[in-house]
Amino acid sequence: MNNSKIWLSSPHMGGTEQKYVGEAFAENWVAPLGPNVDGFEADLQNFTGVPHAAALSSGTAALHLALILLGVDQGDEVICQSFTFSASANPILYCRATPVFIDSEYDTWNMDPVLLEEAILDRLAKRKTIKAIIVVHLYGMPAKMSEIINIANKYGIPLIEDAAEGLGSRYYNKPLGSFGKFGILSFNGNKIITTSGGGALLSDDQSEIQKARFLATQARDSAPHYQHSQVGYNYRMSNICAGIGRGQMEVLDERIIQRRANHEFYLDNLKEMSWIEFLKEPEGFYSNRWLSCILINRDNGVDRESIRLALEKVNIESRPLWKPMHKQPIFSSYPFYGNGTSENLFKNGLCLPSGSNLKLDDLKRVVNEIKQAYNGQCLNNQ
Ligand SMILES: *Cc1c(COP(=O)(O)O)cnc(C)c1O
């Protein structure tokens, strides 16, 4: 029996990455900045339709710079989706601001617009200053953007789109990352495309992206010597990583098709299992299906953990959905506006192997092992 490891989401090179990296070596552009960084930024601008992009060392760095550019400081509040990866919220603490967490709705698993408005009204009644809203497109599924944008505009609060998981997804045909005052992307090793590690900040506002580039290169004033009048950061992307990114951009469309096909395969082959539920795309929503996720409705004593552990035993990596931020020890003391959705998703949700490099045999193995795990558990429990 084939027992080779099946990963959740592993890097998948396209083939031309080494050409761009080789050019950097040939020209000795082994440095932060360089032609690959410029080329990669142009590729991102073309793909997302956002006119200005800064390639950075990580998605987390991009979020941090977005908050700094919005003037987030000690005592301010920043509203953030609770159901996300901690990198969405950590930069709020870097700025010594207070995160205010919002629960999700069941249609997209992202920020609930109703709770968002309730929270804004309550924070304003408490005389708090809300400097930004961070909405996340989790697992590639777009959030309910028109509702969220309307609320952000109504109260005049800038929107940051954490599209780290959503590159290639669309909302009514408009690419994610292009809706907010700022959009952020990640090219970490497990994302839909990777630069081994990296991120980007997107904006329609050229002067903001120029400021981001300035802050990301140690805030160096123009002078022949090194002169600084602001705190700077070392957040730029290296020309080597950007070379990988340029190669990856050539295969991004293919990667989206492959990830979506994984999701279709799981749906087709598991849909007769009444205890498994999938997240559908609402009309007008197009997900890159970065990760294929299922909800396991406890049935015959079978729950999420029993399936995950059974897969682990046969060398298949799967992972619970993100544990919401308001339940994390580091964030549990901050304000939270909730309805139980994200806790329920965390309790019952599982991310299945979703890499664009999975073979048909890998996908079949995952499906068979899930069915076997269920049948085995049911027998045990009789
Ligand atoms: C990966 C990720 C980030 C952070 O990206 P890094 O490049 O790893 O810093 C931020 N938000 C979400 C939702 C992510 O999944």
The ligand as an SDF file (V2000), in Angstrom:
LIG
                    3D

 15 15  0  0  0  0  0  0  0  0999 V2000
   -0.4040   33.6240    5.8900 C   0  0  0  0  0  0  0  0  0  0  0  0
   -1.3150   34.6500    6.4210 C   0  0  0  0  0  0  0  0  0  0  0  0
   -0.8620   35.9180    6.8370 C   0  0  0  0  0  0  0  0  0  0  0  0
    0.5630   36.2950    7.0060 C   0  0  0  0  0  0  0  0  0  0  0  0
    1.4170   36.0940    5.9900 O   0  0  0  0  0  0  0  0  0  0  0  0
    2.9730   35.8610    6.2210 P   0  0  0  0  0  0  0  0  0  0  0  0
    3.5060   36.0980    4.8510 O   0  0  0  0  0  0  0  0  0  0  0  0
    3.1340   34.4470    6.6790 O   0  0  0  0  0  0  0  0  0  0  0  0
    3.4620   36.8360    7.2090 O   0  0  0  0  0  0  0  0  0  0  0  0
   -1.8010   36.8640    7.2340 C   0  0  0  0  0  0  0  0  0  0  0  0
   -3.1020   36.5840    7.2540 N   0  0  0  0  0  0  0  0  0  0  0  0
   -3.5840   35.3760    6.8890 C   0  0  0  0  0  0  0  0  0  0  0  0
   -5.0600   35.1580    6.9260 C   0  0  0  0  0  0  0  0  0  0  0  0
   -2.7080   34.3690    6.4850 C   0  0  0  0  0  0  0  0  0  0  0  0
   -3.1950   33.1650    6.1720 O   0  0  0  0  0  0  0  0  0  0  0  0
  1  2  1  0
  2  3  1  0
  2 14  2  0
  3  4  1  0
  3 10  2  0
  4  5  1  0
  5  6  1  0
  6  7  2  0
  6  8  1  0
  6  9  1  0
 10 11  1  0
 11 12  2  0
 12 13  1  0
 12 14  1  0
 14 15  1  0
M  END
$$$$
